[in-house]
Amino acid sequence: MLTAVVVLFLPFRRISLSIYGALAALVFCGFVIYDTDNLIKRYSYDEYIWAAVALYLDIINLFLSLLTIFRASKA
């Protein structure tokens, strides 16, 4: 949230959006790794829906952060 506020006030819009997207992509890559580890170790066989939802949301957020990077490179 703090980085989004900083991005609003920086004069370097393209660079700041690229940095914001790259940091978000790194965070969501970490979430994918963490949730995959949880899928293997924590979730039982009957909880496959919750595991799939967790991974699905991580991949969607990773895709949105990549779109932020691509939008910044086009602007």
N, C-alpha and C positions, 0 to 999 in steps of 0.2 A: 504494500500500500504506500509506503514511504517513497519507494522508487517511482511510482506512478505520479506522485505529487511533484517530485523533482523533475521528471520528464516534462511536465507541463510548463515549467519555468525556465528550462534550459533553452538557450538560443539555437543550439545545434540539434535541431529536431530529428534529422536523419540518423545522426550518430547516436543520440540518446535512445531512439526507438530500437536501433540495432542492438545496443547494449542491453536494454530492457528485455528484448526478445531472447537474446542469447542467455541471459541469466535465468529467465523463466524456463527456457528449454533445458538448461542444466538441472534445474530443480526438478522438473518433471521427469527427466531421465532417472534421477535419483529415486523418485517416487515409483517409477516402473520397476526398478531393481528391488526396492523395498517391498512392494506389493507382490512381486514374483517370489521373493523369499518367503513372505507370509503365506502365499498360495501353497508352497511346498511344505512348510513346517507347521503352520497354525491351522489352516482350514481343513476340516474333515471332508470325507467323501460327499456328505450330504449338503455341504455349504458351497457347492460349486457356483450357485447363482451370485452370492455375495462376492466371491473371488473374481468372477467374470465382470461384475459391475465395477469393482475397484480398478481392475486393469483397463476396462473400457474408458472410464473417466480419466485415468492417467494418460491414455493415448490420445483422447480428444483434447485434453489440455496441452499436451505436447504439440499436437497439430496446430492448435490456435497460436501457440508461441512461435512456431515456425512461420505461420502466416504473418505474424507481426514483423518478423525479420524480413520476409519477402516484401511486405508493404513498405518497409523503411528503405529497402534498396531501390524500389521503384519510384518513390516520391522524390 
